[in-house]
Amino acid sequence: MPTKNSNTQIAFRYRPVDSATGVTRKTAKRLAEHLGVDETQVIHRALRELAMRVLPQYEPDDGPLSAAQVRQIRKRIPQGTKRSIRSSLLDVEIA
């Protein structure tokens, strides 16, 4: 049987009343029942949703492209040809 590492666990305490900063155990149980999961999974799902809303979802890039990078991109794109993109998202009359 695997042993539990105490560093991977935290103490979690429910609030005595539901508020903007926490929920009661009764609310957590209702959520678990509604979602068909256990209370631990409710907590994980709530934390995941918060992480998606609050934390950046991608690593920051290295900033603007260098002149050499722009030249490399331009070499790979055919130059001198007129290109246009039609969109069906907007209903625009073409005169």
TORKOL-4160 file (C-alpha; in steps of 0.2 Angstrom, whole numbers, padded with zeros to 4 digits, m for minus):
95
<pt num="1" X="0000" Y="0000" Z="0000"/>
<pt num="2" X="0007" Y="0017" Z="m0005"/>
<pt num="3" X="0011" Y="0029" Z="0009"/>
<pt num="4" X="0004" Y="0046" Z="0009"/>
<pt num="5" X="0016" Y="0061" Z="0009"/>
<pt num="6" X="0011" Y="0074" Z="0021"/>
<pt num="7" X="0018" Y="0088" Z="0010"/>
<pt num="8" X="0004" Y="0084" Z="m0003"/>
<pt num="9" X="m0011" Y="0087" Z="0009"/>
<pt num="10" X="m0018" Y="0103" Z="0017"/>
<pt num="11" X="m0031" Y="0106" Z="0030"/>
<pt num="12" X="m0047" Y="0111" Z="0023"/>
<pt num="13" X="m0061" Y="0119" Z="0034"/>
<pt num="14" X="m0078" Y="0123" Z="0029"/>
<pt num="15" X="m0086" Y="0140" Z="0033"/>
<pt num="16" X="m0100" Y="0141" Z="0046"/>
<pt num="17" X="m0110" Y="0151" Z="0033"/>
<pt num="18" X="m0109" Y="0152" Z="0015"/>
<pt num="19" X="m0101" Y="0168" Z="0009"/>
<pt num="20" X="m0090" Y="0176" Z="m0005"/>
<pt num="21" X="m0075" Y="0168" Z="0003"/>
<pt num="22" X="m0081" Y="0150" Z="0007"/>
<pt num="23" X="m0095" Y="0138" Z="0008"/>
<pt num="24" X="m0103" Y="0127" Z="0022"/>
<pt num="25" X="m0101" Y="0108" Z="0021"/>
<pt num="26" X="m0120" Y="0107" Z="0017"/>
<pt num="27" X="m0117" Y="0117" Z="0001"/>
<pt num="28" X="m0102" Y="0106" Z="m0003"/>
<pt num="29" X="m0112" Y="0090" Z="m0001"/>
<pt num="30" X="m0127" Y="0098" Z="m0011"/>
<pt num="31" X="m0114" Y="0102" Z="m0025"/>
<pt num="32" X="m0107" Y="0084" Z="m0024"/>
<pt num="33" X="m0124" Y="0076" Z="m0026"/>
<pt num="34" X="m0129" Y="0088" Z="m0040"/>
<pt num="35" X="m0113" Y="0084" Z="m0050"/>
<pt num="36" X="m0112" Y="0066" Z="m0045"/>
<pt num="37" X="m0095" Y="0067" Z="m0038"/>
<pt num="38" X="m0088" Y="0067" Z="m0020"/>
<pt num="39" X="m0084" Y="0082" Z="m0010"/>
<pt num="40" X="m0065" Y="0081" Z="m0014"/>
<pt num="41" X="m0069" Y="0082" Z="m0032"/>
<pt num="42" X="m0080" Y="0097" Z="m0030"/>
<pt num="43" X="m0066" Y="0106" Z="m0021"/>
<pt num="44" X="m0054" Y="0101" Z="m0036"/>
<pt num="45" X="m0066" Y="0107" Z="m0049"/>
<pt num="46" X="m0069" Y="0123" Z="m0040"/>
<pt num="47" X="m0051" Y="0126" Z="m0039"/>
<pt num="48" X="m0048" Y="0122" Z="m0057"/>
<pt num="49" X="m0062" Y="0134" Z="m0063"/>
<pt num="50" X="m0054" Y="0148" Z="m0052"/>
<pt num="51" X="m0037" Y="0144" Z="m0059"/>
<pt num="52" X="m0043" Y="0145" Z="m0077"/>
<pt num="53" X="m0051" Y="0162" Z="m0073"/>
<pt num="54" X="m0037" Y="0170" Z="m0064"/>
<pt num="55" X="m0020" Y="0162" Z="m0069"/>
<pt num="56" X="m0012" Y="0165" Z="m0087"/>
<pt num="57" X="m0016" Y="0150" Z="m0098"/>
<pt num="58" X="0000" Y="0151" Z="m0108"/>
<pt num="59" X="0018" Y="0155" Z="m0105"/>
<pt num="60" X="0024" Y="0173" Z="m0109"/>
<pt num="61" X="0033" Y="0174" Z="m0125"/>
<pt num="62" X="0050" Y="0182" Z="m0129"/>
<pt num="63" X="0042" Y="0198" Z="m0135"/>
<pt num="64" X="0042" Y="0206" Z="m0152"/>
<pt num="65" X="0049" Y="0196" Z="m0167"/>
<pt num="66" X="0067" Y="0201" Z="m0172"/>
<pt num="67" X="0071" Y="0208" Z="m0189"/>
<pt num="68" X="0079" Y="0192" Z="m0194"/>
<pt num="69" X="0063" Y="0182" Z="m0189"/>
<pt num="70" X="0052" Y="0194" Z="m0199"/>
<pt num="71" X="0064" Y="0191" Z="m0214"/>
<pt num="72" X="0062" Y="0172" Z="m0212"/>
<pt num="73" X="0043" Y="0173" Z="m0212"/>
<pt num="74" X="0043" Y="0184" Z="m0227"/>
<pt num="75" X="0054" Y="0172" Z="m0237"/>
<pt num="76" X="0041" Y="0158" Z="m0234"/>
<pt num="77" X="0026" Y="0168" Z="m0239"/>
<pt num="78" X="0023" Y="0171" Z="m0257"/>
<pt num="79" X="0025" Y="0190" Z="m0260"/>
<pt num="80" X="0017" Y="0200" Z="m0273"/>
<pt num="81" X="0001" Y="0191" Z="m0274"/>
<pt num="82" X="m0015" Y="0199" Z="m0269"/>
<pt num="83" X="m0024" Y="0188" Z="m0256"/>
<pt num="84" X="m0041" Y="0191" Z="m0248"/>
<pt num="85" X="m0051" Y="0182" Z="m0235"/>
<pt num="86" X="m0070" Y="0181" Z="m0236"/>
<pt num="87" X="m0080" Y="0179" Z="m0220"/>
<pt num="88" X="m0097" Y="0173" Z="m0218"/>
<pt num="89" X="m0098" Y="0180" Z="m0201"/>
<pt num="90" X="m0102" Y="0197" Z="m0207"/>
<pt num="91" X="m0116" Y="0201" Z="m0219"/>
<pt num="92" X="m0107" Y="0214" Z="m0230"/>
<pt num="93" X="m0113" Y="0221" Z="m0247"/>
<pt num="94" X="m0099" Y="0221" Z="m0260"/>
<pt num="95" X="m0102" Y="0235" Z="m0272"/>
